[in-house]
């Protein structure tokens, strides 16, 4: 994220707001960073200085989160629970759209080509790769 300033605590950053003010100075928002199970860099907002949040408090929250992750107790991200997998999306497609098609699709013939091979992946985990010169993009 842009405009983040490091603090003296590992993995804790602050963002100085241009609009919000607290005690006559610009308000600061504290974030901590970590890498998730897929090694993707994530930011977590702890709170604003006007809400009595400090860099030390954000560092303590980061330490609690990392310990909980190591012990397998970390809460799941809410974004994952909102998103469906490609397999679940195909099941909805089968229920709602396949019965209305004029020519019925044989289950043994071409139905397996419609179901994506990556049916266990959630929709936000799949990214298209860059064009390799052939004009086709791979998932």
VENLIN-V384745 format. One record per pair of residues at least 12 apart in sequence whose C-alpha atoms are under 7 Angstrom apart, sorted by the first residue. I is the first residue (numbers start at 0). J is the second residue. Records with the same first field share a line. If there is no record, write none. Layout:
# VENLIN-V384745
I=J + J
This chain:
# VENLIN-V384745
2=14
8=58
10=31 + 32
11=30 + 31 + 32 + 54 + 57 + 58
12=29 + 30 + 31
13=27 + 28 + 29 + 30
14=27 + 28 + 29
15=27 + 28
21=49
26=47 + 48 + 49
27=47 + 48
28=46 + 47 + 48
29=44 + 45 + 46 + 47 + 54 + 57
30=42 + 43 + 44 + 45 + 57
31=43 + 44 + 57 + 61
45=57
82=121 + 122
83=121 + 122
84=118 + 119 + 120 + 121 + 122
85=115 + 117 + 118 + 119 + 120 + 121 + 122
86=118 + 119
89=114
125=138
126=138
